[in-house]
Amino acid sequence: MNLVVVSEHPCCRIGLATILKGVDSEATIVEVANVDALVEQLGQNGSVDLVLMEGAAQVGREMASISRLQETEGVGSVILLHEQDQPEIVRRYLDMGVQGVVPKTTEAAVLVGAVRLVLSGGRYVPESILSKEGSGFGEPNYSFDSAGLDRLTRRQMDVLKELGRGASNQEIGTQLGIALATVKLHVNAILNTLGVRNRTEAAIIAYKAGLTDLNAQA
């Protein structure tokens, strides 16, 4: 597996490369300062499975870098590590072909999970963005049907059942015996897959699908 870290800051590159070792200890991880350097690397090595790119301070520069990556042969998935929390900008990034948008304040374990999710074919958007009113992500689905349930993994279904019971992330982790960071990752994946904005809408789908009995709660 070939992974690339793109950042103008040497310390940031080193830190992100260290975190990516948690994805696959056998992965080849290349650190470059900018997209131009990455394109040069591709001329030597052929292709990369995933690019983790630190976003620039200016949105215009970020979009230019994303466009360059999408036009470059041999680039697999792209995850943007960013400071933006405006849903309309995040949506624009996704529309441009980015598979994941991760806040710079994200815990290392969550970043590792996001990378694994993207490598498996999924997309990652943080719950903080998904739940913003008027975000455009998962527009209200007042019918709350069960479309998308068949695309959830077994563990995600377990998490969804707990969401239906009104459990917190900490309670879900304790109940299922998984780390808090892993719970957060599963919740984000569930919201994305079901096309809902928040935990409440996901819980309603769980109830409508007969996955949980709200009346059974104390």
Buried (B, 14 or more C-beta within 10 A) or exposed (E): BBBBBBBEEEEBBEBBBEBBEBBBEEBEBBBBBBBEBBBEBBEEEEEBBBBBBBBBEEBEEBBEBBEBBEEBEBBBBBBBBBEBEEBEBBBBBBEBEBBBBBBEEBEBBBBBBBBBBBBEEBBBBBBBBBBBEEBEBBEEBEEBEEEBBEEBEEEBBBBBBBBBBEBEBEEBBBBBEBEBBBBBBBBBBBBBBBBBBBBEBBBBBBBEBEBBEEEEEE
